[in-house]
Amino acid sequence: MNYCDLGVENDYANAVEWYKKAAEQGDDWGQANLGRMFQYGYGVVRDKSLAIAWYKLAAKQGNGLAILQLEQWNVTI
C-alpha cells in the first residue's frame, strides 16, 4: 500500500521496511519487490548489485518478475 499509493501517501522507506521483513522470511514477492526498490532507488540508494541479489533469491523460487528482470540484464540465476 505504501508503494502503490493505495489509501495512503507513497512512503517508499516504509515500503522497503515491510518488503525487507517479508524477503528475509523467504517470501519471493518480498524479495522481488525489494529488488525493484533497489533497482529504481525507491526509499533506498539505487544499487544494482543489491537489486540483482534480491532478484536472484526471488527467481530461484520461480518469481516471474525477478526472472524477467534478470533476463533483461543478462544475469544468470
TIMI-2910 file (N, C-alpha, C, CB; in pm, 1 decimal, decimal comma, always signed):
<rs>
+----------+----------+----------+----------+----------+----------+----------+----------+----------+----------+----------+----------+------+
!      n_x !      n_y !      n_z !     ca_x !     ca_y !     ca_z !      c_x !      c_y !      c_z !     cb_x !     cb_y !     cb_z ! resn !
+----------+----------+----------+----------+----------+----------+----------+----------+----------+----------+----------+----------+------+
!    +81,6 !   -118,2 !     +0,0 !     +0,0 !     +0,0 !     +0,0 !    +86,5 !   +125,3 !     +0,0 !    -93,1 !     -0,6 !   +119,2 !  Met !
!   +199,6 !   +120,8 !    +71,9 !   +288,3 !   +236,6 !    +75,5 !   +356,5 !   +258,8 !    -58,9 !   +393,0 !   +219,5 !   +184,8 !  Asn !
!   +377,3 !   +152,6 !   -133,6 !   +443,5 !   +164,0 !   -263,5 !   +346,7 !   +211,9 !   -370,2 !   +504,3 !    +30,1 !   -304,6 !  Tyr !
!   +225,9 !   +161,1 !   -369,8 !   +129,7 !   +186,2 !   -477,4 !    +34,9 !   +301,5 !   -451,2 !    +50,1 !    +64,0 !   -502,0 !  Cys !
!    +48,0 !   +370,0 !   -338,7 !    -39,6 !   +481,8 !   -305,7 !   -184,9 !   +435,6 !   -293,5 !    -27,6 !   +591,9 !   -411,8 !  Asp !
!   -204,8 !   +320,1 !   -230,3 !   -339,9 !   +266,6 !   -211,2 !   -389,7 !   +304,8 !    -72,4 !   -342,3 !   +111,9 !   -229,9 !  Leu !
!   -460,2 !   +414,6 !    -64,4 !   -519,1 !   +455,9 !    +61,3 !   -427,2 !   +534,5 !   +152,2 !   -566,6 !   +338,4 !   +132,7 !  Gly !
!   -299,8 !   +538,0 !   +121,2 !   -202,7 !   +616,0 !   +198,4 !   -107,8 !   +684,1 !   +101,0 !   -124,1 !   +525,7 !   +299,7 !  Val !
!    -41,4 !   +788,8 !   +146,8 !    +58,5 !   +853,6 !    +62,1 !   +174,8 !   +758,8 !    +38,1 !   +108,1 !   +985,3 !   +126,0 !  Glu !
!   +241,1 !   +773,8 !    -77,2 !   +360,0 !   +693,5 !   -103,7 !   +461,9 !   +714,8 !     +6,7 !   +420,8 !   +728,6 !   -240,8 !  Asn !
!   +507,0 !   +607,9 !    +62,9 !   +611,3 !   +611,2 !   +165,6 !   +706,9 !   +497,4 !   +133,2 !   +551,4 !   +597,7 !   +312,5 !  Asp !
!   +797,8 !   +524,7 !    +40,3 !   +886,9 !   +420,0 !     -7,7 !   +974,9 !   +362,7 !   +102,1 !   +973,0 !   +473,1 !   -118,2 !  Tyr !
!  +1020,2 !   +446,4 !   +194,0 !  +1104,9 !   +396,4 !   +302,8 !  +1028,7 !   +294,9 !   +387,3 !  +1154,4 !   +512,8 !   +391,1 !  Ala !
!   +902,6 !   +321,7 !   +414,7 !   +820,1 !   +228,6 !   +491,3 !   +794,4 !   +101,6 !   +410,8 !   +686,8 !   +294,5 !   +531,4 !  Asn !
!   +771,1 !   +116,8 !   +280,3 !   +751,0 !     +0,2 !   +195,0 !   +874,2 !    -89,0 !   +196,3 !   +718,3 !    +43,2 !    +51,5 !  Ala !
!   +992,4 !    -27,3 !   +190,1 !  +1117,5 !   -103,5 !   +193,6 !  +1126,3 !   -184,8 !   +322,8 !  +1239,5 !     -8,9 !   +181,2 !  Val !
!  +1089,7 !   -123,4 !   +433,6 !  +1093,8 !   -195,5 !   +561,5 !  +1006,5 !   -320,5 !   +557,7 !  +1048,6 !   -103,9 !   +676,0 !  Glu !
!   +885,4 !   -307,9 !   +504,9 !   +793,0 !   -422,0 !   +500,0 !   +837,3 !   -526,3 !   +397,8 !   +651,6 !   -374,3 !   +466,9 !  Trp !
!   +885,4 !   -480,7 !   +281,8 !   +936,8 !   -576,1 !   +183,3 !  +1055,1 !   -653,4 !   +240,6 !   +978,2 !   -503,5 !    +53,8 !  Tyr !
!  +1141,3 !   -583,7 !   +314,8 !  +1258,6 !   -649,3 !   +372,6 !  +1217,9 !   -754,9 !   +474,6 !  +1350,7 !   -546,1 !   +437,9 !  Lys !
!  +1118,4 !   -723,8 !   +556,8 !  +1070,1 !   -822,6 !   +653,5 !  +1020,1 !   -947,7 !   +582,3 !   +958,3 !   -762,9 !   +740,3 !  Lys !
!   +941,6 !   -927,7 !   +477,5 !   +889,7 !  -1042,2 !   +401,6 !  +1002,9 !  -1116,0 !   +331,3 !   +784,8 !   -996,0 !   +298,6 !  Ala !
!  +1094,2 !  -1040,0 !   +269,9 !  +1205,2 !  -1100,0 !   +195,6 !  +1294,2 !  -1185,0 !   +285,2 !  +1288,1 !   -991,7 !   +128,9 !  Ala !
!  +1321,7 !  -1135,2 !   +403,6 !  +1408,0 !  -1208,9 !   +496,0 !  +1342,5 !  -1336,1 !   +548,2 !  +1446,4 !  -1120,5 !   +612,2 !  Glu !
!  +1211,4 !  -1345,6 !   +536,4 !  +1139,9 !  -1467,2 !   +575,0 !  +1124,5 !  -1561,7 !   +456,1 !  +1002,2 !  -1432,3 !   +632,9 !  Gln !
!  +1184,8 !  -1525,7 !   +342,5 !  +1183,9 !  -1612,7 !   +226,8 !  +1071,0 !  -1589,6 !   +129,0 !  +1179,1 !  -1750,2 !   +271,3 !  Gly !
!   +993,6 !  -1483,2 !   +145,3 !   +882,9 !  -1454,4 !    +54,6 !   +936,7 !  -1402,9 !    -78,4 !   +786,0 !  -1351,7 !   +117,3 !  Asp !
!   +904,2 !  -1474,1 !   -187,6 !   +959,3 !  -1437,7 !   -317,8 !   +911,3 !  -1301,1 !   -365,6 !   +923,0 !  -1542,7 !   -419,9 !  Asp !
!   +787,4 !  -1263,8 !   -337,0 !   +740,0 !  -1132,1 !   -378,6 !   +804,4 !  -1021,6 !   -295,2 !   +587,5 !  -1124,4 !   -367,3 !  Trp !
!   +829,7 !  -1047,8 !   -169,2 !   +903,4 !   -950,6 !    -88,2 !  +1042,8 !   -930,1 !   -144,7 !   +911,5 !   -996,6 !    +58,5 !  Gly !
!  +1107,3 !  -1038,9 !   -185,3 !  +1241,1 !  -1031,4 !   -243,0 !  +1239,3 !   -957,4 !   -376,6 !  +1298,9 !  -1172,0 !   -261,3 !  Gln !
!  +1143,8 !   -991,4 !   -462,0 !  +1135,1 !   -926,1 !   -593,0 !  +1104,6 !   -777,4 !   -578,4 !  +1027,8 !   -993,4 !   -679,4 !  Ala !
!  +1012,4 !   -743,7 !   -490,5 !   +978,3 !   -603,1 !   -470,8 !  +1093,9 !   -525,4 !   -408,2 !   +854,0 !   -591,0 !   -383,4 !  Asn !
!  +1167,2 !   -589,0 !   -320,9 !  +1284,7 !   -524,1 !   -263,9 !  +1389,9 !   -501,8 !   -373,0 !  +1343,2 !   -609,0 !   -147,9 !  Leu !
!  +1404,1 !   -599,6 !   -461,8 !  +1493,1 !   -582,0 !   -576,4 !  +1453,6 !   -462,6 !   -660,5 !  +1493,9 !   -706,6 !   -662,0 !  Gly !
!  +1324,0 !   -446,7 !   -682,2 !  +1274,4 !   -333,1 !   -760,6 !  +1304,9 !   -200,6 !   -689,7 !  +1122,3 !   -346,7 !   -784,9 !  Arg !
!  +1291,2 !   -198,3 !   -557,9 !  +1319,3 !    -75,8 !   -483,4 !  +1466,1 !    -35,8 !   -500,6 !  +1285,5 !    -94,3 !   -333,7 !  Met !
!  +1556,4 !   -133,6 !   -494,9 !  +1698,2 !   -104,5 !   -515,0 !  +1727,8 !    -71,4 !   -660,6 !  +1783,6 !   -222,8 !   -470,1 !  Phe !
!  +1656,8 !   -133,4 !   -752,0 !  +1677,0 !   -106,3 !   -894,2 !  +1648,3 !    +40,1 !   -926,5 !  +1587,7 !   -197,7 !   -979,2 !  Gln !
!  +1539,8 !    +93,3 !   -873,2 !  +1497,6 !   +228,6 !   -906,4 !  +1531,5 !   +333,0 !   -800,0 !  +1351,2 !   +229,5 !   -930,5 !  Tyr !
!  +1580,9 !   +289,4 !   -685,8 !  +1615,8 !   +383,2 !   -580,6 !  +1495,1 !   +439,5 !   -506,8 !  +1694,9 !   +495,1 !   -638,3 !  Gly !
!  +1390,5 !   +357,9 !   -495,4 !  +1271,4 !   +399,9 !   -421,5 !  +1291,5 !   +370,7 !   -272,9 !  +1143,9 !   +327,7 !   -475,2 !  Tyr !
!  +1307,1 !   +473,6 !   -191,9 !  +1321,7 !   +456,3 !    -47,9 !  +1458,7 !   +410,2 !     -3,6 !  +1221,7 !   +360,1 !     +0,1 !  Gly !
!  +1547,0 !   +387,2 !    -99,2 !  +1684,5 !   +343,0 !    -72,3 !  +1775,9 !   +407,9 !   -176,7 !  +1696,4 !   +184,8 !    -76,1 !  Val !
!  +1905,1 !   +398,3 !   -154,6 !  +2000,2 !   +441,7 !   -255,9 !  +1998,7 !   +337,5 !   -367,9 !  +2144,8 !   +459,7 !   -195,6 !  Val !
!  +1990,1 !   +383,3 !   -491,1 !  +1989,4 !   +291,2 !   -605,7 !  +2115,7 !   +206,0 !   -601,9 !  +1979,5 !   +369,3 !   -741,0 !  Arg !
!  +2097,8 !    +75,1 !   -614,4 !  +2210,6 !    -17,6 !   -604,8 !  +2178,8 !   -141,3 !   -688,2 !  +2239,9 !    -56,5 !   -455,7 !  Asp !
!  +2235,4 !   -146,5 !   -807,9 !  +2204,8 !   -256,6 !   -899,8 !  +2251,6 !   -390,9 !   -844,6 !  +2269,4 !   -231,3 !  -1035,9 !  Lys !
!  +2364,3 !   -393,4 !   -773,9 !  +2413,4 !   -521,7 !   -722,1 !  +2318,9 !   -577,2 !   -615,3 !  +2555,3 !   -505,4 !   -663,9 !  Ser !
!  +2262,2 !   -490,9 !   -530,9 !  +2164,6 !   -538,4 !   -432,4 !  +2034,1 !   -578,2 !   -501,4 !  +2137,7 !   -429,7 !   -325,5 !  Leu !
!  +1996,0 !   -504,0 !   -603,3 !  +1876,0 !   -540,3 !   -679,3 !  +1892,7 !   -680,3 !   -737,4 !  +1848,5 !   -437,2 !   -792,4 !  Ala !
!  +2006,8 !   -706,3 !   -797,0 !  +2033,6 !   -838,3 !   -856,2 !  +2031,1 !   -946,2 !   -749,0 !  +2169,9 !   -839,0 !   -929,2 !  Ile !
!  +2090,7 !   -919,7 !   -635,7 !  +2094,6 !  -1019,7 !   -528,3 !  +1953,1 !  -1057,4 !   -483,8 !  +2175,6 !   -966,6 !   -407,9 !  Ala !
!  +1866,6 !   -956,6 !   -464,1 !  +1729,1 !   -986,2 !   -421,4 !  +1649,4 !  -1052,4 !   -533,2 !  +1658,3 !   -857,7 !   -376,0 !  Trp !
!  +1669,4 !  -1006,5 !   -657,5 !  +1601,4 !  -1069,4 !   -770,0 !  +1642,2 !  -1215,9 !   -784,8 !  +1631,3 !   -993,3 !   -899,1 !  Tyr !
!  +1769,3 !  -1245,2 !   -763,7 !  +1815,2 !  -1384,4 !   -775,1 !  +1747,2 !  -1474,1 !   -671,8 !  +1967,8 !  -1391,8 !   -758,3 !  Lys !
!  +1735,1 !  -1426,0 !   -549,7 !  +1666,8 !  -1506,3 !   -447,7 !  +1522,6 !  -1534,0 !   -488,0 !  +1670,7 !  -1435,2 !   -311,6 !  Leu !
!  +1456,1 !  -1431,8 !   -539,2 !  +1317,0 !  -1448,4 !   -581,7 !  +1307,4 !  -1539,7 !   -703,2 !  +1253,9 !  -1312,4 !   -613,2 !  Ala !
!  +1399,1 !  -1523,5 !   -797,6 !  +1397,2 !  -1603,5 !   -920,1 !  +1418,8 !  -1751,4 !   -890,5 !  +1503,8 !  -1553,9 !  -1017,5 !  Ala !
!  +1501,2 !  -1781,2 !   -793,4 !  +1525,6 !  -1920,8 !   -755,9 !  +1399,5 !  -1987,0 !   -703,9 !  +1635,5 !  -1929,5 !   -650,8 !  Lys !
!  +1301,7 !  -1905,4 !   -663,4 !  +1173,2 !  -1959,2 !   -618,2 !  +1067,9 !  -1953,4 !   -728,8 !  +1123,9 !  -1882,5 !   -495,3 !  Gln !
!  +1110,5 !  -1912,7 !   -848,2 !  +1020,1 !  -1910,7 !   -961,9 !   +944,3 !  -1780,7 !   -982,4 !   +923,9 !  -2019,3 !   -947,8 !  Gly !
!   +984,6 !  -1672,8 !   -917,3 !   +914,6 !  -1546,0 !   -931,7 !   +937,3 !  -1488,9 !  -1071,6 !   +961,2 !  -1446,0 !   -824,3 !  Asn !
!   +828,3 !  -1472,5 !  -1145,3 !   +835,3 !  -1428,5 !  -1284,3 !   +891,4 !  -1288,9 !  -1302,5 !   +700,7 !  -1434,3 !  -1344,6 !  Gly !
!   +855,6 !  -1196,2 !  -1214,9 !   +908,3 !  -1059,7 !  -1224,1 !  +1059,6 !  -1060,6 !  -1212,3 !   +847,1 !   -969,9 !  -1115,0 !  Leu !
!  +1109,8 !  -1134,1 !  -1116,2 !  +1253,8 !  -1140,6 !  -1093,3 !  +1325,0 !  -1208,1 !  -1210,8 !  +1283,5 !  -1216,0 !   -962,8 !  Ala !
!  +1267,4 !  -1315,7 !  -1259,2 !  +1327,5 !  -1386,3 !  -1373,6 !  +1334,9 !  -1294,7 !  -1495,0 !  +1246,6 !  -1513,5 !  -1408,1 !  Ile !
!  +1226,4 !  -1224,4 !  -1523,7 !  +1222,3 !  -1133,4 !  -1638,1 !  +1327,2 !  -1023,3 !  -1625,6 !  +1083,2 !  -1071,5 !  -1651,6 !  Leu !
!  +1337,8 !   -963,7 !  -1507,5 !  +1434,5 !   -856,1 !  -1489,6 !  +1577,1 !   -906,8 !  -1505,6 !  +1417,1 !   -791,4 !  -1352,9 !  Gln !
!  +1606,5 !  -1021,3 !  -1447,9 !  +1742,4 !  -1077,0 !  -1462,9 !  +1773,0 !  -1110,9 !  -1607,6 !  +1759,1 !  -1202,3 !  -1376,3 !  Leu !
!  +1674,0 !  -1162,8 !  -1679,8 !  +1694,6 !  -1193,2 !  -1822,1 !  +1723,0 !  -1064,7 !  -1900,4 !  +1570,5 !  -1265,8 !  -1881,1 !  Glu !
!  +1653,5 !   -956,3 !  -1868,0 !  +1675,7 !   -829,5 !  -1937,0 !  +1816,9 !   -777,1 !  -1912,6 !  +1572,9 !   -725,9 !  -1891,8 !  Gln !
!  +1873,0 !   -808,1 !  -1797,0 !  +2009,0 !   -766,9 !  -1764,7 !  +2112,0 !   -872,8 !  -1804,0 !  +2020,0 !   -736,8 !  -1616,5 !  Trp !
!  +2066,4 !   -983,1 !  -1863,5 !  +2154,9 !  -1094,8 !  -1899,6 !  +2230,9 !  -1148,7 !  -1780,3 !  +2253,1 !  -1051,5 !  -2006,2 !  Asn !
!  +2160,4 !  -1159,8 !  -1667,0 !  +2217,9 !  -1213,9 !  -1544,2 !  +2172,0 !  -1357,0 !  -1527,9 !  +2178,2 !  -1128,8 !  -1420,7 !  Val !
!  +2264,4 !  -1448,0 !  -1504,7 !  +2232,9 !  -1586,7 !  -1483,9 !  +2181,2 !  -1607,4 !  -1341,1 !  +2355,9 !  -1674,3 !  -1511,5 !  Thr !
!  +2078,9 !  -1689,6 !  -1332,0 !  +2019,1 !  -1714,8 !  -1199,0 !  +2106,7 !  -1805,5 !  -1119,5 !  +1879,2 !  -1775,6 !  -1210,9 !  Ile !
+----------+----------+----------+----------+----------+----------+----------+----------+----------+----------+----------+----------+------+
</rs>
